[in-house]
Amino acid sequence: MSLADELLADLEDDGLGDIEEQQGIDQNEVMEVAVELESVNSRSVRDTAKLLDSAELKAMILEIEKYTSEAQAYNMKGPIEAHPEYKLIVDANNMIAKIDDEIDVIHKYVRDLYSKRFPEMESLIHQPLDYCKTVQLLGNNLEVTRVNLQEFLPAATVMVVSVTASTTQGSPISQEDLDLLLEGCRMVDQLNDMKINILDYVESRMSLVAPNLSVILGSSIAAKMMGVAGGLTSLSKMPACNILVLGSQRKTLTGFSTTTSLPHTGFIFYSDLVQSCNEDIRKKVARLVACKCTLAARVDSFHEHVNSSVGQNLRDEIQQKIDKWQEPPPVKLAKPLPRPDDTIKKRRGGKRVRKQKERYQLTEMRKQANRLTFGEIEEDAYQDDLGLSLGQIGKSNSGKIRGPTVDQRTQVNLSKKLQKRLQTSQVFGGKTSIKSHVSGTASSVAFTPLQGLEIVNPQAAEKKHEKNDGYFSTTASFVNLGKH
């Protein structure tokens, strides 16, 4: 065998060995995963939910039964935190939250197993307790008519479940899985009964520990607030702005909108008193409730008014303000018009009124503009002036736009000499610019209606002064004659 053949044989042997090793590893991994799946499927629900069998829950139930059997007569004179039952109340309130979480875990376990039989029921029944009760009654048989689901489900939901169960795509589950499902459902029932007992105990004791605060918020929320604040004494020392945010949790909204998030909302915001209001005034009501809870906690810390009279009065005040804020606005009534006054009123007369009328009366130019000549086409016939005309303005041959009114009482008296001078200046052509200081445009050429252009003598109209002008002139005055 040559060297090349030996090399190829060695390479083939190495490749086969690697393939066999990889196949062995893959087979081992598949066997381990299969064993894990079998262990998960055969694992009991008690391996996941361990609260029901815990020593903490059993010890608390025993203590609650012990204190429940005793008399409920308290004579507290010191701080409430020093009482031996106070710590049990706070722990019981925290245990209620743990039971709710445990029920959610069992519900998820039951839902995952029962999805093989009825996968659509997860979207029809959302409450964990109702879901487990339905699974316990149905099992592998999905004939809803043979069981009574209307004890805990509404009629509409029962009808939808019945129709969906008849057309489901699920397959029957094994008896082993069915036993695990029923065991989980029984655990949910037991935890729910324990939760009800603990709630009854907390409510009965909170009415003695903090009666006024319990009236406003309820026993459960009052106990939660006391547990977070560190006791009733610490709660009474807090301002209202801090009590409002007790129990608030910061939400991580990475990449999501913060529009629907509610910051600064704690136990008070989710109380029945606030949630029963309209959404637009809930924050306002929560601030009001926080102020009243501060007063109620201070009254309870001094163990005064144990009959919860102060808390009831504060709750009534809150309810009155809520009703006031929620009531619709008053309807605006149509105001009738006043009765017309037809009586004749006295009119003021006198000099002041006459002067005011003269100030606001029409001017002479406005009167001329308002006058129209009958039978003549105005200048606005072709819309040259946008429908406006000047009326009688400019229609006279004087060339004046308007003739100002002359008050005869204030008219200046002209002398006869001045009147004669004015008359002589109005003849044809007027005087030349040589003899008088007039415009150089004066000429002896005149326009007459008969002959057209006519040359006249401007000095012809001037009368020569005669000797007897002093006696027979129209402008002469009387002359005193001497006696001869």
C-alpha positions in Angstrom: 0.0 0.0 0.0 1.3 3.4 -0.9 1.6 6.3 1.4 -1.3 8.1 -0.2 -3.6 5.1 0.3 -2.7 4.9 4.0 -3.4 8.6 4.5 -6.9 8.2 3.0 -7.6 5.2 5.1 -6.7 7.1 8.3 -8.9 10.0 7.3 -11.9 7.8 6.7 -11.4 6.1 10.1 -11.3 9.4 11.9 -14.4 10.7 10.1 -16.5 7.7 11.0 -15.4 7.9 14.6 -16.4 11.5 14.8 -19.8 10.8 13.3 -20.4 8.0 15.8 -19.4 10.2 18.7 -21.8 13.0 17.5 -24.6 10.5 17.1 -24.0 9.2 20.6 -24.0 12.7 22.1 -27.2 13.5 20.2 -28.9 10.4 21.4 -28.0 11.1 25.0 -29.3 14.6 24.8 -32.6 13.4 23.4 -33.0 10.8 26.2 -32.4 13.5 28.8 -34.9 15.9 27.3 -37.5 13.0 27.1 -36.9 12.2 30.7 -37.3 15.8 31.7 -40.6 16.1 29.8 -41.9 12.9 31.4 -41.0 14.3 34.8 -42.7 17.6 34.0 -45.9 15.9 32.9 -46.0 13.6 35.9 -45.1 16.3 38.4 -47.8 17.1 40.9 -49.1 20.6 41.3 -47.9 20.5 44.9 -44.3 20.6 43.6 -45.1 24.0 42.1 -47.5 25.5 44.7 -46.1 25.0 48.2 -48.0 27.6 50.1 -50.9 25.4 51.1 -48.5 22.9 52.9 -46.2 25.6 54.4 -45.8 25.9 58.1 -46.3 29.7 58.0 -49.8 29.4 56.7 -50.8 26.7 59.1 -49.3 28.6 62.1 -51.3 31.8 61.1 -54.5 29.9 60.8 -54.0 28.5 64.3 -53.4 31.9 65.7 -56.4 33.4 64.0 -58.6 30.7 65.4 -57.2 31.4 68.8 -57.8 35.1 68.8 -61.2 34.6 67.1 -62.4 32.5 69.9 -61.4 35.1 72.5 -63.5 38.1 73.5 -63.0 41.3 71.4 -63.0 43.7 74.3 -59.9 46.0 74.1 -58.8 48.7 76.5 -55.9 50.2 74.6 -54.1 53.0 76.3 -50.7 53.0 74.5 -49.6 52.7 70.9 -51.3 50.1 68.9 -48.0 48.6 67.7 -47.4 47.3 71.3 -50.5 45.1 71.2 -49.6 41.4 70.5 -52.5 40.9 68.0 -51.4 43.9 65.9 -48.5 42.0 64.3 -50.8 39.1 63.4 -53.2 41.5 61.7 -50.4 42.9 59.5 -49.1 39.4 58.7 -52.5 38.2 57.8 -53.0 41.1 55.4 -49.7 40.2 53.7 -50.8 36.5 53.6 -53.8 37.5 51.6 -51.6 38.9 48.8 -49.5 35.7 48.8 -52.6 33.5 48.5 -53.7 35.5 45.4 -50.4 34.9 43.8 -50.5 31.2 44.6 -54.0 30.9 43.0 -52.6 32.5 39.9 -49.8 30.0 39.7 -52.2 27.0 40.1 -54.5 28.5 37.5 -51.7 28.7 35.0 -50.8 25.0 35.7 -54.4 23.9 35.3 -54.8 26.0 32.1 -51.7 24.5 30.5 -52.9 20.9 31.1 -56.5 21.5 30.2 -55.7 23.3 26.9 -55.3 19.9 25.3 -58.9 19.1 26.0 -60.6 22.5 25.6 -58.1 25.2 24.3 -60.9 27.8 23.7 -62.0 28.0 27.3 -59.0 30.1 28.2 -60.4 33.1 26.2 -63.9 32.6 27.5 -63.4 32.4 31.3 -60.7 34.8 32.6 -61.2 34.5 36.4 -58.9 31.8 37.9 -61.5 30.7 40.5 -64.3 30.3 37.9 -61.9 28.6 35.5 -60.9 26.0 38.0 -64.5 25.3 39.1 -65.5 24.8 35.4 -62.7 22.4 34.9 -63.6 20.5 38.0 -67.2 20.1 36.8 -66.5 19.3 33.1 -63.4 17.1 33.2 -63.2 15.0 30.0 -66.9 15.2 29.3 -67.7 18.6 27.6 -71.5 18.2 27.7 -72.3 21.5 29.4 -76.0 20.6 29.7 -75.3 17.9 32.2 -73.6 20.2 34.8 -74.8 23.4 36.4 -72.4 26.2 35.6 -74.9 29.0 36.2 -74.1 29.0 40.0 -70.9 31.0 39.3 -71.1 32.0 35.7 -73.5 34.3 33.9 -76.0 32.8 31.5 -74.4 34.5 28.4 -71.0 32.9 29.3 -72.6 29.5 29.9 -74.2 29.6 26.4 -70.9 30.6 24.7 -69.0 27.9 26.5 -71.7 25.3 25.5 -71.6 26.3 21.8 -67.8 26.4 21.8 -67.4 23.0 23.5 -69.4 21.3 20.9 -67.1 22.5 18.1 -63.7 22.4 20.0 -60.6 21.0 18.3 -59.2 19.5 21.6 -58.7 15.8 22.3 -59.4 13.8 25.5 -56.7 13.8 28.1 -55.4 10.8 30.1 -56.6 9.8 33.5 -53.3 10.7 35.1 -53.5 14.3 33.8 -57.1 14.5 34.8 -56.2 13.6 38.4 -53.6 16.3 38.5 -56.1 18.8 37.2 -58.7 17.9 39.9 -56.0 18.1 42.6 -55.1 21.6 41.4 -58.8 22.6 41.4 -59.2 21.3 45.0 -56.2 23.3 46.1 -57.7 26.5 44.6 -60.9 25.9 46.6 -58.9 25.4 49.8 -56.8 28.5 49.3 -59.9 30.5 48.5 -61.6 29.4 51.7 -58.5 30.3 53.8 -58.4 33.7 52.1 -62.1 34.3 53.1 -61.4 33.4 56.7 -58.4 35.6 56.9 -60.3 38.5 55.3 -63.1 38.1 57.8 -60.6 38.1 60.7 -58.8 41.2 59.4 -62.1 43.1 58.9 -63.3 42.2 62.3 -60.1 43.3 64.0 -59.6 46.5 61.9 -62.9 47.7 63.1 -61.5 47.6 66.6 -57.9 48.8 65.9 -58.7 51.6 63.4 -62.5 52.0 63.3 -62.7 55.5 61.8 -60.1 54.7 59.1 -61.9 51.4 58.2 -65.2 53.2 57.7 -63.6 55.5 55.0 -61.4 53.0 53.1 -62.6 49.5 54.2 -60.8 47.1 56.4 -58.6 45.5 53.8 -57.2 48.7 52.4 -56.8 50.2 55.9 -54.8 47.1 56.9 -52.6 47.4 53.8 -51.9 51.1 54.5 -51.0 50.4 58.1 -48.6 47.6 57.0 -46.8 49.8 54.5 -46.6 52.8 56.7 -45.2 50.8 59.6 -48.1 51.1 62.0 -51.0 53.2 62.9 -48.8 55.7 64.8 -46.5 56.2 61.8 -49.5 56.5 59.6 -51.0 59.3 61.7 -47.8 61.3 61.5 -47.7 61.3 57.7 -49.1 64.2 55.6 -51.9 63.7 53.2 -49.6 63.9 50.2 -47.6 60.9 51.4 -50.6 58.9 52.3 -51.9 59.3 48.8 -49.0 57.5 47.2 -48.8 54.6 49.8 -48.7 51.3 47.8 -47.8 52.9 44.5 -45.4 50.9 42.2 -43.1 52.2 39.6 -43.9 50.6 36.2 -41.2 49.9 33.7 -42.6 51.1 30.4 -39.5 50.6 28.2 -40.6 51.3 24.6 -44.3 51.7 25.5 -46.5 54.7 25.8 -47.0 56.4 29.1 -50.5 57.7 28.2 -52.4 55.0 30.0 -50.0 54.8 33.0 -51.3 56.3 36.3 -48.4 57.8 38.4 -48.8 58.6 42.1 -51.7 56.1 42.5 -51.6 53.8 45.5 -54.1 52.0 47.7 -56.4 54.9 48.1 -56.9 55.3 44.3 -58.1 51.7 44.0 -60.5 51.9 46.9 -64.2 51.5 46.3 -64.9 55.1 47.2 -62.7 56.4 44.4 -63.4 53.8 41.8 -67.1 54.4 41.9 -66.6 57.9 40.6 -66.2 59.1 37.0 -62.7 58.8 35.6 -62.2 62.5 35.1 -62.5 63.3 38.9 -60.9 60.2 40.4 -57.6 61.9 41.1 -59.4 64.8 42.7 -61.4 62.5 44.8 -58.3 60.5 45.8 -56.7 63.7 47.1 -59.8 64.5 49.1 -59.9 60.9 50.6 -56.2 61.1 51.5 -56.9 64.3 53.5 -59.8 62.8 55.4 -57.8 59.5 56.1 -55.1 61.6 57.7 -57.7 63.0 60.2 -59.2 59.6 60.8 -55.8 58.0 61.5 -54.9 60.7 64.0 -58.2 60.1 65.8 -57.6 56.3 65.9 -54.1 56.6 67.1 -55.4 58.3 70.3 -58.1 55.7 70.7 -60.9 58.3 70.6 -64.4 57.8 69.1 -64.1 54.0 68.9 -67.7 53.9 67.7 -66.4 55.2 64.3 -68.6 58.3 64.4 -65.9 60.6 63.2 -65.1 58.3 60.3 -68.7 58.2 59.3 -69.0 62.0 59.3 -65.9 62.3 57.2 -67.2 59.7 54.7 -70.5 61.6 54.5 -68.6 64.8 53.7 -66.6 63.0 51.0 -69.8 61.6 49.4 -71.5 65.1 49.4 -68.6 66.6 47.6 -68.5 63.8 45.1 -72.2 64.2 44.4 -71.7 67.9 44.0 -68.9 67.4 41.5 -70.8 64.8 39.5 -74.1 66.6 39.3 -74.9 68.1 35.8 -74.7 71.9 35.3 -77.9 73.8 35.9 -80.2 74.3 32.9 -80.1 77.9 31.6 -83.7 79.3 31.6 -84.8 81.4 28.7 -85.1 84.9 30.1 -88.3 86.7 28.7 -88.1 90.1 27.2 -89.1 93.0 29.4 -92.6 94.6 28.9 -92.3 97.5 26.4 -92.6 100.9 27.9 -95.1 102.8 25.8 -95.4 105.9 28.0 -94.5 109.2 26.5 -91.2 110.5 27.9 -90.4 114.1 28.5 -88.1 115.6 25.9 -85.6 118.2 26.9 -85.7 121.5 25.0 -83.8 124.7 25.1 -80.6 126.3 23.8 -78.5 123.2 24.5 -80.7 120.9 22.5 -80.9 123.4 19.6 -77.1 123.7 19.5 -76.8 119.9 19.5 -79.3 119.6 16.6 -77.4 122.2 14.6 -74.1 120.3 15.2 -75.5 117.1 13.8 -77.8 118.4 11.1 -77.1 117.9 7.4 -74.7 120.3 5.7 -75.7 122.2 2.6 -73.4 120.1 0.5 -75.0 116.9 1.7 -78.4 118.3 0.9 -77.3 119.2 -2.6 -75.8 115.7 -3.1 -79.1 114.1 -2.0 -81.2 116.0 -4.5 -81.8 114.6 -8.0 -83.0 116.3 -11.1 -86.1 114.9 -12.6 -85.9 113.5 -16.1 -82.1 113.6 -16.4 -79.7 110.8 -16.7 -77.2 110.9 -13.8 -73.5 110.3 -14.2 -73.8 106.9 -12.6 -75.9 105.5 -15.4 -72.9 103.4 -16.6 -71.6 102.7 -13.2 -68.8 105.2 -13.5 -69.1 106.1 -9.8 -70.2 102.7 -8.5 -73.8 103.8 -8.1 -73.0 107.1 -6.4 -73.8 110.5 -7.9 -73.1 114.1 -6.9 -76.8 115.1 -7.1 -77.2 118.9 -7.6 -73.6 119.6 -6.8 -71.9 121.3 -9.7 -75.1 121.7 -11.7 -75.2 125.5 -11.4 -73.4 127.8 -13.9 -71.5 129.6 -11.2 -68.7 127.1 -11.3 -68.8 126.7 -7.5 -69.0 123.3 -6.0 -71.4 124.6 -3.4 -72.9 127.8 -2.4 -72.2 128.5 1.3 -75.1 129.6 3.3 -74.9 133.2 4.3 -76.4 134.1 7.6 -78.1 137.4 7.1 -77.6 138.3 10.8 -73.8 138.0 10.6 -73.4 139.3 7.0 -70.9 142.1 6.5 -72.4 145.3 5.3 -70.5 146.4 2.2 -70.1 150.1 1.4 -71.6 151.5 -1.8 -68.1 152.4 -3.0 -66.9 148.8 -2.6 -70.0 147.5 -4.3 -69.4 149.8 -7.4 -65.8 148.6 -7.6 -66.9 145.0 -7.6 -69.4 145.7 -10.3 -66.9 147.3 -12.6 -64.5 144.4 -12.1 -67.1 141.9 -13.5 -67.4 143.4 -17.0 -66.3 141.6 -20.1 -62.6 141.2 -20.2 -62.0 143.0 -17.0 -59.1 145.4 -16.6 -55.7 145.0 -18.2 -52.7 144.1 -16.1 -51.1 147.4 -17.0 -53.3 149.7 -15.1 -54.2 147.4 -12.2 -52.7 144.5 -10.3 -54.7 141.7 -11.8 -53.7 138.5 -13.5 -51.9 138.7 -16.8 -54.5 136.5 -18.4 -57.0 139.3 -18.6 -57.9 140.2 -22.2 -60.2 142.5 -24.2 -61.5 139.5 -26.2 -64.9 138.4 -24.9 -67.2 135.6 -25.9 -70.8 136.6 -26.6 -73.8 134.3 -27.4 -74.7 136.2 -30.5 -71.5 137.2 -32.3 -69.0 134.7 -30.8 -65.7 136.5 -30.4 -66.0 140.2 -29.8 -63.4 142.8 -29.0 -64.6 145.3 -26.5 -63.1 148.3 -24.8 -62.6 147.5 -21.1 -62.6 151.2 -20.3 -65.9 151.8 -22.1 -67.8 150.7 -19.0 -66.0 153.2 -16.9 -68.0 156.3 -16.4 -66.3 159.6 -16.5 -66.6 161.6 -13.5 -68.8 164.5 -14.3 -69.0 167.7 -12.4 -72.5 166.9 -11.2 -71.8 163.4 -9.9 -71.7 164.8 -6.4 -75.3 165.8 -6.8 -77.0 163.1 -8.9 -74.9 160.1 -8.3 -76.5 157.0 -6.8 -73.7 156.8 -4.3 -73.5 160.4 -3.4 -74.6 161.6 0.0 -76.5 164.7 1.1 -74.7 168.0 0.7 -75.2 170.9 3.0 -75.8 174.1 1.0 -74.9 177.4 2.4 -77.3 180.2 2.7 -77.1 183.0 0.2 
